[in-house]
Amino acid sequence: EVQLVESGGGLVQPGGSLRLSCAASGFSINAYWMTWVRQAPGKGLEWVANINAAGSATYYVDSVKGRLTISRDNAKNSLYLQMNSLRAEDTAIYYCTRYILVTGPLFDSWGQGTLVTVSS
Amino acid sequence: DIVMTQAPLSLSVTPGQPASISCKSSQNLLHGNGRTYLSWFLQRPGQSPQLLIEEVSNRFSGVPDRFSGSGSGTDFTLKISRVEAEDVGVYYCVQSMEHPITFGGGTKVEI
């Protein structure tokens, strides 16, 4: 069974840092692009970042560039999101998901999410 | 960036009746490879999103055939032929034609 399990969320002060992890099981992430999507409380879905299968290319939404860094460890079958210089507007549930470039499927499996709250 | 606009914002439906959601993109989602990168997701209350439709009209594995997608270019539609109680939630369209990947604002479907 395909599973994605996020962890690492919590309460952090503005300007602080967190590192999110996503542990995959039931499949090998090295065949997939991996993605973080977030959802602010009561709001819609927002794509945050992608990383290609090899980990050599990354893409970010403009609002997080220079502050959030996506990475992966294919040997550990895990995805990460290093979050620095956090702002109140980063408060959200962060989901990890996967896709296959070109042929898809897009985001066919999601984790349960981990909540990040940025507040003093 | 490609802007995705959904309508309506919310929809109240009687079980057994049809429902339709519109999604418009600010740019053509037809890629040079012939594929159109428009997908639909459902997020049930308290749950993670789930993939319903990929590439405009391809139902994902296990998705009931009462769900169908159509459209081309910049105009797309998700239809539910006969709404059931389990279909309540928020529906999102999303384009993956180019980065940044962008979602529509969502359409809340209520019974």
Interface residues (C-beta under 8 A of the other chain):
Chain A: T35 V37 G44 L45 E46 W47 N50 Y59 Y60 V61 D62 Y95 Y99 V102 G104 P105 L106 F107 D108 W110 G111 Q112 G113
Chain B: N33 R35 Y37 S39 F41 Q43 S48 P49 Q50 L51 E54 E55 F60 V90 Y92 V94 S96 H99 P100 I101 T102 F103 G104 G105 G106
